[in-house]
Amino acid sequence: MTEPLVIAIDGPAAAGKGTLARRLADHYRLAYLDSGSLYRGVALTLLRQGGPAEEPAAVAAAKALHPEILTDPELRAEATGALASKVAAIPAVRAALLDWQRNFAAHPPADKKGAVLDGRDIGTVVLPGAKVKFFITASDEARAMRRFKELQAKAGGAIYATVLEDMRERDARDTARATAPMKPAEDAEIIDTSALDADQVFQRARDHIDRRIQT
């Protein structure tokens, strides 16, 4: 059997990795998993339980995570995202979700011939043997402006300075945690999207993938 094509995409929030991952999955007909949605699912479970987001409860929620929650609209709420970043810093939670992600890549659903996973540690920890790896980044200011515009379009009332501060705090947690910190894999293709539009990023990624497939 042909080995599944696995593409690992990492990077901070609002850098464009999710948009790229979905487009690549569509183009190459691969399954797609936003690994951040797993941690958001755990966070949303904890928020709805109304209890403290302490390790035992978070680990229990991770072990009992059901795929249905990954399509819940509340997954994208700011409160869910903020708690997800804290939950993701708990080593036992990451361990509980590790097999979930690896099984998805090894056995893609719907008879797909591979998978695209995006997150913070896909290329470094979850799938270090992935054929193709990307680290998608952008300046703090560019990412904060993207998130600010997104929030304004949804409900208004967002303050750019607050969005920028929250994003920097989340980045600090993701890069400083002892377990699986966010960083580029040594063999990752790094793309800075600060001055690129989605089509330019997609084309650069496609060119890199096509070269990797031929080797």
Protein Blocks (a to p, Z undefined) as FASTA:
>chain_A
ZZddddddeddehilpmmmmmmmmmmnopacddfklmmmmmmmmmmmnopacdfklmmmm
mmmpcfklmmgfklmpmklmmmmmmmmmpmklmmmmmmmmmmmmmmcghhiabdcdddjk
lmmmmmmmbfbdcdddddfklmmmmmmmmmmmmngoiafklmmmmmmmmmmmmmmpmghp
acddfkbccddfklacfklmmmmmmmmmmmmmmZZ
